[in-house]
Amino acid sequence: MDTTDILIKIRRIVRSINMESKKIQKEYGVSIPQVLCLGFLKSTPDYQATQSQIKEFLNLNSSTVSGIISRLEKKACIARLPKKGDKRLVYLALTQEGDELLSSVPNLLHERLSDKLENVGDDELNQLESALNKLIDLLEIRHLEASPILVNDIDLAE
């Protein structure tokens, strides 16, 4: 096998993530991390969470999460709710606008991939993991942090 074939396959994966990111941004006016934030809020009790909980879920730094929250708040997709009895703690709540936006966005690439991986046998999953670990080692990128969700870094710099 020509090593160029491997590089092309990797580039195809990276390109599909970039294309999905641009499509979601253009068609829905939000980034994938913003969609993931809304989805997280929808999955929480009372559709509320703290910024720290969102940060932990997204596996992003505090300043990036602050920017995501600010942009969603400007779009009226989330609202800040001070905790009763302790105004220092603020909950972020999914609004009706945020829920409607979330409902309109199609399943993301990582969701579709996750669904398909559920149908792959254990042996194949182990082979796939081993091959990906080998690529990570060859690229010397084991030290890089990564979210368990496919997120394009371009989205994070908005």
N, C-alpha and C positions, 0 to 999 in steps of 0.2 A: 504494500500500500504506500502510496505517495503521501508524505507528511503534509503536503499542500491540501489534500482532501480533509485532513483533520482541522487545519486552520480555517478552511472554508466553512466547515460545519460549526465551529465555534463562532465564527463571524455571523453565520445565519441566526444563531441563538441570540447573540447580542443585538443584532439588527432588529429581530422581531420584538425584543423588549423595548428598544428605542421607538420603533414604529407604533407600538401600542400606546406608549406614553404620549407621543405627539398626537395620536388620534383622539385619545381621551381628553387631552388638554384642549384641542381644537373644537371637538364636538360638544363637550360638556363644561368647559371652562374651569376644570379642576385638574390637579395633578394626581397621579396614582397615590402618593402618600396621603393626600387629602381624602381620597376615596377610602383608603384603608383606615384612616382616623374615623371617618363617619361610620364605616362598617363595625369598627371596634365599639364605638358608642352604642350602636344599635344592638350589639350582643351583650351589653352590660345591664345589670339591674337598674330599672328606672331610666335607662338610656343615658346614664351619667357616669363620669369618671373624673379623676383628677388629672392634671397635666403630667404628673409623675407616672401614673398608670398608663397613659397614652405613650409617653416616652419609652417606658419599658416594653410595651407591646410592639411599637414600631422599631425599637432598637436603634434609635437615632439620638443625636446629642440634643441637649436642652434648647440651644438657640434655634436649631432647625425645627424642633417641635413647636417652639413659640411662634415661629413664622407661619407654620402650617395652621396653627390655631387662630392666629390673627387674620389670616386670609379667609378662613372659614367663617369667622365671626363677622367680617365685613360683608360676606355674602349671605348673612343671616342663616347659615346652615347649622351653627351652634350658638349657644348662649351661655354666659357665665352666671352661675348661681352661687352666691355666698352661702356657706354652711350656717344654719341657724345656731346661734350661740357662740360661733367662732368665725368671725369675719375674715380671719387670716386664711382660712381654707376655702378654696373656690372649686366648685364642681363645674365641669363643662357638660352641657346637655345637648343632645341631638334635638334640633327643632323640626317642625313639620317640613319646612323648606329643605332641610338637610336630608330628611327621610325620603322625600320625593325625588331629590337629586340622586340619592343612592339607589333608589328603585329603578331609575332610568338608565343607569350605567350598566352595560353588559358585564357578564362574568369576565374577570381579568385573567390574563395568561397564567398566572400562578395558580388560580383556582381550577382552571381547566387542566393544567398539568397535574395538580394534586389528585383530581378525580381520576385521571387516567393511570397514575402511578398506583392507585388503590387496586387496580386490576392486573398489575404486574406481579409475577411470582417472586417469592423470597430470593431464589437463586439469581434471577435477573436483577433484582434490586441490589443485591450484594455486589454483583459484577459492575453495575452502573456506579455504585458508590466507590468501589475500588478504582475504577477508571477515572472518576472525577477527582478523587484524592491524588492520583498520580499526576493529573494535569495541574492541580494546585501546587504540588511539590515541584514540578518542572518549571512552572511559572514563578516559583518562589513567592507565593502570595498567601501562604498559610497565616501570616500575621495580620492580614486585613480583616477588619470586622465586616460582618455581612448579616443582613436581615434574613430571617427565614422566609421572607416574602420577596418576590422579584420586584425590586424598586430601581428605577433608573436614576442615577445620581444627578442627571440634568434637572430632574424635578425638584431636587432638594435645594437647588440654588436660586429658586424663584425669588 
